[in-house]
Amino acid sequence: MSNTAPSVERTEALPEETRHQTGGNGHTAFVPVSQLEEMIQQRLREERARLEREAGLAETTHTHFRRPEERPFTKAQRPHTTVLFGGLTWKHERILQGSIAGLGYKVMPLPNADKQSFQLGKEYGNNGQCNPTYFTVGNLVKYLQSLEGQGLTKQEIVDNYVYVTAGACGPCRFGMYEAEYRLALRNSGFDGFRVLLFQQGGGLDQAGLEAGLDLNIDFFIGMLNGMNFGDLLLDISDQIRPFEVNKGETDRVLRECVEYMYEVMKARRPYKLEGTLADVMWAKAPGLANTTEFLGKFLRQLFSDHFVDGLRWCFDRLNTIDVDYLRVKPICKVTGEFWAQTTESDGNFNMFPFLDREGAQVIREPVATWTSYLLNQAKNEARDRRGLKEGEEMPRWYQVGKHAQRELDFVKKLSLLWLAGKIYNREYNRLRAALGHKPHALVNQLELLRMGHPYYNSRAEGGEGHLEVAKNIYYSNKDLCHMVLSLKPFGCMPSTQSDGAQSAVISHFKDMIYIPIETSGEGDVNAHSRVQMALGEAKVKAKNEFARVLQETGRTLDDIRAYVDAHPDMQRPAWKIQHHKGVVGTAANFVKQVATLMDADEKGGRLRKLQKVAAMF
Ligand code: SF4
């Protein structure tokens, strides 16, 4: 359409036959005055429509969004359907693969997301999404395209693969992930590809009996176990790698351990109520049989040593690595948004290998913290909603029975959540014990809440909620790290809010070294150089601390080293370094511990000499 709007001359003063309009083409046409007003209105309508079209405001028919009907994934399709999943580290994913394969599925984790995944996510997805959406959605599209590249037709891919992922109803963009997957799949030509969700806040049974992916108690126990094993192996390897004497040995042994745990998980069969008595129960009282089997699964999880033995094997293997704990390393606690702080990919500028190359000791956040957080938030919600029932009015004061019922419901819910939290912690600690108690214990959620709430309302959910702020205070104030690095994705709403609150935190805790890094599909060099600068400060802090502690012991570094050389146990990962108040670094804490042992030995030696002299008389 032409940009020159046709001009209409005012012609009231002229006789009717002389009134005219000059068109944009320069021609003059006579128009009867009776039609002139209508013509103006028509032109206005056309022009308004053009402008609205250009601004994307053109009127369309609006229909309410309905979740597209999806072809079901049925039990009969299981043998020839591969379940795809991803989004964690390869260690978690390999172990989870073993767990899901042990339940009888064909299963495959996606390769790590990279920049191409990000570009594909942007190309096929909606505008204005957060960074992890682009990476994860694009990564699925990339993998499906690679299958096509291997010669599979689109129809074969759609028929023989499904993708399973966690879902939630928000409140951040996490609630949009499912829709984003579907949109990108449709736009990239994989319309009809099935995306299966397990709800992060859902219960233990989220699928019907004939569902292809049975999201039952076996599946959830397997998921929790797999994630815990991944967390713990990552944690212990992060404590060994910076001190390994032979470069690369930790990663080599870690790979062996992950493969071993994969086999351990795969070999595990779900508990089943079997035998003659069970047959009778299934026939006569299926409800009772079901409950008994459910309990059996729980009890076996709580008391069997199957997995504990697997982790003990890993610990023995890891303990063969030679370490030198006298190397001074700054400790960097990595926090941030869940995916950005977990992934080992371009999604966070490959931050973990970078920190390792730069000489830092890293403390990552285990996935288990997230599970504990969800449990704790559920407890808070139960407390906040005490006495309320959705869709019902509050009972009057005299309806004592109703009040009592609601109180009972509240106590029941809270007790179950409390019990779930206790069991989860107990399991985590049992597995930590198998790894010599080296991995960090889970941080108490109540403590985190108390620290974070004054800065970030703990009821504001979405993303990591108050955790980002709380972890920053917790790790810095308890002498657990020299610096905190927060990885927050571009476009992440909760992380942006956290950033605002972090300025108040930093102004209250002046000694804190805190650096937020916004992750996106580009800008690695800039991000790395900012981290390098903060790490420089942290290194100085660590070195000064080491020098101070060494001086306080009254020993020389050579004395300490000679003592360590004479004690091979101290050159093994199993050696437990005691944490001292006011001392952060591993090397500094180690020196303090060694000096104490040297003092004790000398005292003991003097005592033995005195005893010998006394024995002569
Ligand atoms: S927490 Fe942030 S990055 Fe993660 S899904 Fe929500 S908005 Fe996106």
Residues whose N, C-alpha, C, O or C-beta is under 5 A from the ligand:
A	BS01	SF4	C130 P132 C172 R173 F174 E337 G463 P489 G491 C492 M493 P494
